[in-house]
Amino acid sequence: MIIYSLFPTAVIKFELGRDLTSEELAFVAGQTTYKNVGNLTSNDRYVLKHWTLKNLNTFIEESVGEYLRSIYAPKNEVGLRITQSWINYCKPGEWHHHHKHPNSFISGVFYINAERERDKIHFHYDNHQQIKLPVSDFNIYNSESWWLEVGAGDLMIFPSSLTHSVEPVKEERISLSFNTFPVGYVGQEESLNALHLKD
């Protein structure tokens, strides 16, 4: 038997490789917040534009570029720019509801306070199953959800259309999320789908 894995969804983890500086941590701790579904979110929705997070922004932008080149391998001159970025605060018992990121191409989550032994991000397969069979052994083909461990300094990047969530946490978890949108020459003239998207 030969199994061909067709059209997989790429979720890539990058690692910062350093601890956040005291200035970066103070910036995160100093944010004002509003109550979101299941957690708190920073009122500032463009946190990566602040000079305090300049080095973190550079790491994220480079990782986003690597994701684009590795997974999409665009033919034309096209890049991704970070549109919005915000900080999520989950206190014990709080969570992130099932959601996607509309008006975005790929999204990401950078973990500020998380531990791999306890913290996870859950991804969900949304396709309707017309016939549903009970499963004896779960694998990547028959699962409706899959979780990945995350820790401080990890950056997870994935298509914005991929549904994800966080189950109620046992200890405080802080993350920074962001969206992106293409800039440059998207599509092709001969295919009648060309777009010239400027920054």
C-alpha positions in Angstrom: 0.0 0.0 0.0 1.2 3.5 -0.8 -0.4 6.5 0.9 -0.1 9.9 -0.8 -0.6 12.9 1.5 -2.2 15.4 -0.8 -2.7 19.1 -0.1 -1.4 19.2 3.5 -1.8 22.3 5.7 1.5 23.7 6.8 2.0 24.9 10.4 5.6 25.9 11.1 7.3 26.5 14.4 10.2 28.9 14.6 12.2 29.5 17.8 13.4 32.9 18.9 16.5 31.4 20.6 16.7 34.0 23.4 14.8 35.3 26.4 12.8 38.4 26.0 14.6 41.5 27.4 13.4 43.3 30.5 12.2 46.2 28.3 10.2 43.8 26.1 8.6 42.1 29.1 7.8 45.5 30.7 6.0 46.6 27.5 3.9 43.4 27.6 3.1 43.8 31.3 2.1 47.5 30.8 -0.6 47.0 28.2 -4.2 48.0 29.0 -6.7 45.3 28.0 -10.3 44.6 27.2 -12.4 41.5 27.8 -12.4 39.2 24.8 -14.2 35.8 24.5 -12.6 33.7 27.2 -9.5 36.0 27.9 -8.1 39.5 27.8 -6.7 41.3 24.7 -4.5 44.4 24.5 -6.2 47.6 23.6 -3.2 48.3 21.3 -3.8 46.3 18.1 -0.5 47.3 16.5 2.0 46.3 19.2 4.7 45.2 16.8 5.0 48.8 15.5 6.5 49.9 18.8 10.2 50.4 18.9 10.4 48.4 22.1 9.5 45.3 20.1 11.7 46.2 17.1 13.9 43.1 17.4 11.0 40.8 18.0 9.2 42.3 15.0 12.3 41.6 12.8 12.4 38.0 13.9 8.7 37.6 13.1 9.0 39.3 9.7 11.9 37.1 8.8 10.0 34.0 9.8 6.9 35.1 7.9 9.1 35.6 4.8 10.6 32.1 5.3 7.1 30.6 5.6 6.0 32.3 2.4 9.1 31.2 0.4 9.1 27.6 1.8 5.4 26.8 1.5 4.0 29.0 -1.3 7.2 29.6 -3.3 5.8 32.6 -5.2 6.8 33.1 -8.8 6.4 36.9 -8.7 7.8 39.6 -6.5 5.4 39.3 -3.6 5.8 39.6 0.2 3.7 39.6 3.3 3.3 42.6 5.6 2.1 42.4 9.2 -1.2 44.2 9.4 -2.4 44.0 13.0 -0.7 42.6 16.1 -2.0 42.3 19.7 -1.3 40.6 23.0 -3.5 37.9 24.5 -3.6 37.3 28.3 -5.1 34.0 29.6 -5.4 33.7 33.4 -6.0 30.3 35.0 -9.4 28.9 33.7 -9.5 31.2 30.7 -9.3 30.1 27.0 -9.4 31.1 23.4 -12.6 30.1 21.5 -12.5 28.3 18.1 -11.7 31.0 15.5 -10.1 31.9 12.2 -8.5 35.2 11.1 -10.5 36.9 8.3 -8.9 39.5 6.0 -5.5 37.9 6.5 -3.3 35.5 4.5 -1.2 33.8 7.2 -1.4 34.4 10.9 0.9 33.6 13.8 1.2 33.3 17.5 4.4 34.1 19.4 4.5 32.7 23.0 5.7 35.1 25.7 4.7 33.1 28.8 4.0 29.4 28.1 5.5 26.0 29.0 5.7 23.0 26.6 4.8 20.6 29.4 1.4 22.1 29.8 0.6 24.6 27.0 -0.8 23.7 23.6 -2.5 25.2 20.6 -5.3 23.2 19.0 -6.1 23.1 15.3 -9.4 22.0 13.9 -10.4 20.4 10.6 -13.6 22.1 9.4 -14.7 20.1 6.4 -18.1 18.6 6.6 -18.1 14.8 6.9 -21.1 13.4 5.1 -20.4 10.0 6.4 -18.8 9.8 9.9 -17.2 6.6 11.0 -16.2 5.9 14.6 -12.4 5.9 14.9 -10.3 3.3 16.7 -6.8 4.8 16.1 -6.5 8.5 15.4 -4.0 9.8 12.8 -3.6 12.9 10.6 -6.1 11.7 8.1 -9.1 10.8 10.4 -8.7 13.4 13.1 -10.9 16.5 13.4 -8.4 18.3 15.7 -4.8 18.2 16.5 -2.7 19.9 19.1 0.9 21.0 19.3 3.0 21.9 22.3 4.2 25.5 22.7 6.6 27.2 25.0 8.1 30.7 25.6 10.0 31.9 22.6 8.1 29.7 20.1 6.5 31.2 17.0 3.7 29.2 15.3 2.7 30.4 11.7 -0.2 28.9 9.8 -2.8 29.8 7.2 -5.3 32.4 8.6 -8.2 30.1 7.4 -7.1 27.3 9.8 -9.4 27.2 12.8 -7.6 27.1 16.1 -8.3 27.4 19.8 -6.8 27.1 23.3 -8.4 25.0 26.1 -8.7 26.5 29.6 -5.2 27.1 30.9 -4.0 26.1 34.4 -1.4 28.9 34.7 -1.1 32.3 33.2 -0.3 32.2 29.5 0.6 35.3 27.4 1.0 35.3 23.6 1.3 37.8 20.8 -0.8 37.2 17.7 -0.6 38.9 14.3 -2.1 38.9 10.8 -0.5 39.4 7.4 -1.6 40.5 3.9 0.3 40.2 0.6 2.1 43.1 -1.0 3.5 43.0 -4.6 2.4 41.3 -7.7 -0.2 38.6 -6.9 -1.7 36.3 -9.6 -0.9 36.4 -13.4 -2.0 38.7 -16.2 -2.6 35.7 -18.6 -4.8 34.0 -16.0 -6.9 37.1 -15.6 -6.3 37.2 -11.9 -3.5 39.7 -11.5 -3.4 42.0 -8.6 -0.8 44.7 -7.9 -1.0 45.2 -4.1 1.0 48.2 -2.7 2.2 48.5 0.8 
